[in-house]
Amino acid sequence: MFFDTQAPPGTRLDAGLPVLLLRTDRNVFHHGTLGVIRSLGRAGVPVHAILEGRANPASRSRYLYRGHPWAPPAERPAALLSHLRVVGERIGGPALLVPVDDAGAIFIAEHADALAPHFVFPHQDSGVPRLVADKALLAEACERHGITFPPSRTPASAREVDEAAADLGLPLIAKWARPWRLAPGMRSTTVVRTLGAAHRLFGAARDRDPDGDAGPLILQRRIPTATGDWFFQGYFDESLGCLFGGTGRKHLAHPPQAGHTVAGEWVPNPELRRLAVRIVRLLGCRGLVDLDFRYDAGDGAYHLLDFNPRIGAQFRLFTDRAGLDLARVLHLHQSGRRVPGARPAFGRNLLVENHYLQQAAGRPLLRPRTLRPLREADEFAWYAGDDLPPFLAMGRQSVLRAVERLRTR
């Protein structure tokens, strides 16, 4: 196995602190999981992960120390706690527990006392991850603290859907307050272009989520994407000091205009960085954070779209010139080591190959002028010359899924 033994002394990790990745959402194409496995594994850290099995391309990585069986859902906390205790005992010592989705981050914060005998993790107020991840609660918090947020409505009837569309204008954004509780097949965020589509989505919500587990449907004013999609990722210590952070520009998203980063670039933006740090401190979130923004040229302000209290899937974009990234910052800090100052690599870009090619299917592979050609991306979500099996497995899975979609049509 290859280890990053040439890393500067200040960035070398403690191999005596293993890591366990916790993901509660079944998604074999979650490239953030693979990113953490590679980053920490290359640094010599034993990385364990709860995975769906060999169907997950990340399970093929040479840097995965051991995969563990899929866990019970967070909605069954006693069962999930028991599962994690068993995995912790199997690892054989305190391990750094790293959530890679919102439900996992919420679970760890709300069950910190029960997890502490087997795991280490950033401690914070137990209710904060739920506050920032639940989009309805986040909107209320933004209003209390004066944080700029797109105008929103939470309709409770068909009449209120009409009123929201009239007030906010079409197209608008529809999103669920608690996307981690969505029923299978439901999309967390959708661009709604017609009033009829808004009513169909509102009606389908009641049919497919009768118990309201996913929370209310939020209708939100759509800020034009031409003015800029941005994000901030960082790590905050127990005093809410930002030990590492970066601002990025999102050039492509999946789904378009309403999803995660497909093509992104590390761009210096001091104004946005100051705003993001202020928001994190106001809301009191410690550890890893991933915030999405959109700039509104109309009012000259950055609007907070989402706040994820965990590592972002595209975190490897923010790999500095010394090889330091957010996963390594987390490990350094939680193992009691000093976190060196960042050496930013502005202009660095990342590409998620499967979603990029999916969007480009049937048309020339055009990229925004601010990004380099496809073959020159600095970081790929799946391809790595020293770890090819996950990339090959992802390609095979993608082809099989495409064939299955065509067959079922």
C-alpha positions in Angstrom: 0.0 0.0 0.0 1.2 3.5 -0.9 1.5 6.0 2.0 2.1 9.7 1.6 5.3 9.6 3.5 6.7 12.7 1.7 4.2 15.0 3.4 5.7 17.8 5.3 6.1 16.9 9.0 3.3 19.3 10.1 0.8 17.5 8.0 1.7 13.8 8.9 -1.2 12.0 10.5 -1.2 9.7 13.5 -1.7 6.2 12.1 -2.6 5.0 15.6 -6.1 6.7 15.3 -8.2 4.6 12.8 -11.2 6.1 11.1 -14.8 4.8 10.6 -16.9 6.4 8.0 -20.6 6.5 8.7 -23.1 6.9 5.9 -26.8 6.3 6.4 -28.1 6.9 2.9 -27.8 4.1 0.4 -25.9 5.6 -2.5 -23.2 3.6 -4.1 -22.1 6.6 -6.2 -21.3 8.8 -3.1 -17.9 10.0 -4.3 -17.2 11.8 -1.0 -16.9 8.5 0.8 -14.1 7.4 -1.7 -12.5 10.8 -1.3 -12.1 10.4 2.5 -10.9 6.8 2.1 -8.2 7.9 -0.4 -7.1 11.0 1.5 -6.6 9.4 4.9 -5.5 6.0 3.5 -2.7 7.6 1.5 -1.5 9.2 4.7 -1.2 5.8 6.4 -4.4 5.9 8.5 -6.5 2.7 8.7 -9.8 3.7 7.2 -12.9 1.6 7.9 -16.3 2.3 6.3 -19.9 1.1 6.6 -20.7 0.2 3.0 -23.4 -1.5 0.9 -20.9 -4.3 0.0 -19.0 -4.9 -3.2 -21.7 -3.1 -5.2 -20.1 0.1 -3.9 -17.1 1.1 -6.0 -15.4 2.6 -2.9 -15.2 -1.0 -1.5 -12.6 -1.7 -4.3 -10.2 1.0 -3.1 -6.7 -0.1 -2.1 -6.8 2.5 0.6 -9.8 1.0 2.4 -8.6 -1.0 5.4 -11.9 -2.8 6.0 -15.5 -2.5 4.9 -18.3 -3.2 7.5 -21.9 -4.3 7.0 -24.6 -1.8 6.3 -26.1 -0.3 9.4 -29.7 0.1 10.6 -31.2 3.5 9.8 -30.8 6.5 12.2 -34.6 6.3 12.8 -33.8 3.2 14.9 -31.2 4.7 17.2 -30.9 1.8 19.6 -30.1 -0.6 16.7 -27.7 1.8 15.1 -25.9 2.4 18.4 -25.6 -1.4 18.9 -24.2 -1.8 15.4 -21.6 0.9 15.8 -20.5 -0.5 19.2 -19.9 -3.9 17.5 -18.0 -2.2 14.7 -16.0 -0.2 17.3 -15.1 -3.3 19.2 -14.0 -5.0 16.0 -11.7 -2.1 15.1 -10.2 -2.6 18.5 -9.6 0.9 19.9 -11.0 4.4 19.8 -11.7 5.4 16.3 -12.4 8.8 14.7 -16.1 8.6 13.6 -16.7 10.6 10.5 -20.2 11.2 9.1 -20.5 11.8 5.4 -24.2 12.6 5.3 -26.5 14.9 7.4 -28.4 12.1 9.1 -25.1 10.6 10.4 -24.0 14.0 11.7 -27.2 14.6 13.5 -27.1 11.1 15.0 -23.6 11.5 16.3 -24.4 14.9 17.9 -27.6 13.6 19.5 -26.0 10.4 20.8 -22.5 11.6 21.7 -22.5 10.2 25.3 -23.4 6.7 24.1 -20.8 6.8 21.3 -17.9 8.3 23.4 -16.6 5.1 24.8 -15.7 3.8 21.4 -15.2 6.8 19.2 -13.8 10.3 19.0 -15.4 13.2 17.1 -15.9 17.0 17.4 -18.3 17.7 20.3 -20.9 20.4 20.0 -24.3 21.4 21.2 -26.5 18.3 20.5 -29.2 20.3 18.6 -27.0 22.3 16.2 -26.6 19.8 13.4 -30.4 19.2 13.2 -30.9 23.0 13.3 -28.7 23.7 10.3 -29.5 20.6 8.3 -33.3 20.9 8.5 -34.1 23.6 5.9 -37.3 24.8 7.7 -35.4 25.3 11.0 -32.5 26.9 9.1 -34.8 29.4 7.5 -36.2 30.4 10.9 -32.6 30.7 12.3 -31.6 32.9 9.4 -34.5 35.2 10.0 -33.6 35.4 13.7 -30.0 36.2 13.1 -30.4 38.5 10.0 -28.7 36.0 7.6 -29.6 36.6 4.0 -31.8 33.7 2.7 -33.9 33.4 -0.4 -37.6 34.4 0.3 -39.5 31.2 1.0 -43.0 29.8 1.7 -44.1 26.5 3.3 -47.6 26.0 1.8 -50.1 23.9 3.7 -52.8 23.9 1.0 -53.3 24.2 -2.8 -54.4 27.8 -2.3 -51.1 28.6 -0.5 -49.2 27.0 -3.4 -50.9 29.5 -5.7 -50.1 32.4 -3.4 -46.4 31.3 -3.1 -46.0 31.1 -6.9 -47.6 34.6 -7.3 -45.4 36.1 -4.6 -42.1 34.4 -5.5 -42.5 34.1 -9.2 -41.8 31.2 -11.6 -39.6 29.3 -12.0 -39.1 28.6 -8.3 -37.2 26.1 -6.2 -39.0 23.3 -4.3 -37.1 21.6 -1.6 -37.8 19.3 1.4 -37.0 20.4 4.9 -35.5 17.0 5.9 -34.2 15.4 2.7 -32.5 12.6 4.6 -36.0 11.3 5.4 -37.3 11.2 1.9 -39.1 8.2 0.5 -37.1 6.3 -2.3 -37.3 8.0 -5.6 -38.1 11.5 -4.3 -35.7 14.3 -5.2 -34.6 16.6 -2.5 -34.5 19.8 -4.6 -36.4 20.6 -7.8 -36.6 23.5 -10.2 -40.4 24.1 -10.7 -41.2 25.9 -13.9 -45.0 25.9 -14.0 -47.8 26.3 -11.5 -49.1 22.9 -12.5 -45.8 21.3 -11.7 -45.8 23.0 -8.3 -49.3 21.5 -7.6 -48.3 18.1 -8.8 -45.2 18.1 -6.5 -47.3 19.3 -3.6 -49.9 16.6 -4.2 -47.3 13.9 -4.7 -45.7 14.9 -1.4 -48.9 14.1 0.5 -49.3 10.7 -1.3 -45.6 9.6 -1.0 -44.8 11.0 2.4 -48.1 10.7 4.3 -46.4 10.9 7.7 -44.5 14.0 6.9 -41.1 12.5 7.8 -39.4 14.7 5.2 -40.9 17.8 6.8 -42.8 20.5 4.9 -42.3 21.3 1.2 -40.5 24.6 0.9 -41.1 26.9 -2.1 -38.3 29.3 -2.6 -37.5 32.2 -4.9 -35.1 31.1 -7.6 -32.1 33.4 -7.8 -30.7 33.3 -11.4 -27.7 31.0 -11.6 -25.8 33.3 -14.0 -24.9 35.5 -11.0 -22.9 32.7 -9.4 -23.2 29.5 -7.4 -20.7 29.4 -4.5 -19.8 27.2 -1.6 -17.6 27.3 1.5 -16.1 24.3 3.3 -14.3 24.6 6.6 -13.3 23.1 9.9 -14.1 24.8 13.2 -12.6 24.0 16.6 -14.3 24.0 20.0 -14.0 27.8 20.2 -15.5 28.2 16.8 -12.1 29.2 15.3 -11.8 28.3 11.6 -8.7 26.2 11.3 -9.0 25.6 7.6 -11.5 26.8 5.0 -12.0 27.5 1.3 -14.4 29.2 -1.0 -15.3 27.5 -4.3 -17.3 28.4 -7.5 -19.7 25.8 -8.7 -19.7 25.7 -12.5 -21.9 22.7 -13.0 -24.3 20.9 -10.7 -26.3 17.6 -10.6 -29.2 18.0 -11.0 -28.6 21.2 -13.0 -29.2 24.4 -10.9 -30.4 22.4 -7.9 -27.8 19.8 -6.9 -24.3 19.0 -5.8 -21.1 20.2 -7.5 -20.1 18.4 -10.7 -17.4 20.9 -11.8 -16.0 23.3 -9.2 -13.0 25.6 -8.8 -11.1 26.9 -5.7 -11.6 30.7 -6.0 -10.5 33.3 -3.5 -13.5 35.2 -2.2 -12.6 37.0 1.1 -16.1 38.6 1.3 -17.8 35.2 1.1 -15.3 33.6 3.5 -16.0 36.3 6.1 -19.7 35.8 5.7 -19.5 32.0 6.0 -17.4 32.1 9.1 -19.8 34.6 10.6 -22.8 32.3 9.8 -21.1 29.3 11.3 -20.3 31.2 14.5 -23.8 32.6 14.8 -25.3 29.2 14.5 -22.7 27.5 16.6 -21.7 24.6 14.4 -18.3 22.9 15.2 -16.3 20.4 13.2 -16.7 20.1 9.4 -19.2 22.3 7.5 -20.3 22.6 3.9 -22.4 25.7 3.0 -24.0 26.6 -0.4 -24.6 30.1 -1.5 -25.9 32.0 -4.6 -25.1 35.5 -5.4 -28.0 37.8 -6.2 -26.9 40.6 -8.5 -30.3 42.3 -7.8 -29.5 43.0 -4.1 -25.8 42.5 -4.2 -25.9 39.8 -1.5 -24.9 36.2 -1.1 -27.9 34.1 -0.1 -27.4 31.0 2.0 -29.0 28.0 0.3 -28.0 25.1 2.4 -25.9 24.3 5.5 -24.5 20.8 5.8 -22.9 19.9 9.2 -20.4 17.4 7.8 -17.7 17.0 5.2 -18.8 17.9 1.6 -18.5 15.4 -1.1 -16.2 17.7 -3.1 -13.9 18.4 -0.2 -10.8 17.2 -2.2 -11.1 20.4 -4.3 -9.7 22.2 -1.2 -6.3 20.3 -1.2 -3.6 22.9 -0.5 0.0 22.9 -1.8 1.2 20.8 1.2 -1.5 18.1 0.6 -3.6 19.3 3.5 -7.4 18.9 3.1 -10.4 18.9 5.4 -10.4 15.2 6.1 -6.7 15.5 7.2 -7.4 18.7 9.2 -10.1 16.8 11.1 -7.8 13.9 11.8 -4.9 16.2 12.9 -7.1 18.1 15.3 -9.0 15.1 16.8 -5.7 13.3 17.4 -4.3 16.3 19.3 -1.9 17.4 16.7 -1.3 21.0 15.5 -3.1 22.1 12.3 -0.6 24.1 10.1 -1.7 27.1 8.3 -3.2 26.5 4.8 -1.2 27.1 1.7 -4.1 27.7 -0.8 -4.0 26.3 -4.3 -6.3 28.8 -6.0 -7.5 27.8 -9.4 -7.5 24.1 -8.5 -10.5 22.4 -10.0 -12.5 19.1 -9.4 -14.7 17.1 -11.7 -17.2 14.4 -11.0 -16.9 12.3 -14.1 -20.1 10.2 -14.1 -22.4 13.2 -13.6 -20.4 15.4 -16.0 -20.7 12.8 -18.8 -24.3 12.3 -18.0 -25.1 15.9 -18.6 -22.9 16.1 -21.7 -24.5 13.0 -23.3 -25.6 13.7 -26.8 -23.8 17.1 -27.1 -20.2 18.2 -27.4 -18.2 18.2 -24.2 -18.3 21.9 -23.6 -16.9 23.4 -20.4 -17.3 26.9 -18.9 -14.5 29.1 -20.1 -13.3 29.5 -16.5 -12.4 25.8 -16.3 -9.7 23.8 -18.0 -10.4 21.0 -20.5 -11.8 17.8 -19.1 -8.5 16.0 -19.4 -6.7 18.7 -17.4 -8.9 18.6 -14.2 -6.7 18.7 -11.1 -8.9 16.2 -9.1 -11.4 13.6 -10.3 -14.0 12.2 -8.0 -13.4 8.6 -9.2 -10.2 8.4 -11.4 -6.9 8.1 -9.6 -3.8 6.6 -11.2 -2.8 4.9 -8.0 -6.3 3.5 -7.3 -8.0 2.4 -10.5 -10.5 -0.3 -9.3 -13.1 2.2 -7.9 -13.1 4.1 -11.2 -13.6 0.9 -13.3 -16.3 -0.3 -10.9 -18.1 3.0 -11.1 -18.0 2.9 -14.9 -19.4 -0.6 -14.9 -22.2 0.3 -12.5 -23.1 3.3 -14.5 -23.4 1.3 -17.7 -25.6 -1.3 -16.0 -27.9 1.4 -14.6 -28.2 3.1 -18.0 -29.1 -0.2 -19.7 -31.6 -1.0 -17.0 -33.3 2.4 -17.4 -33.5 1.8 -21.2 -34.9 -1.7 -20.6 -37.6 -0.5 -18.2 -38.7 2.2 -20.5 
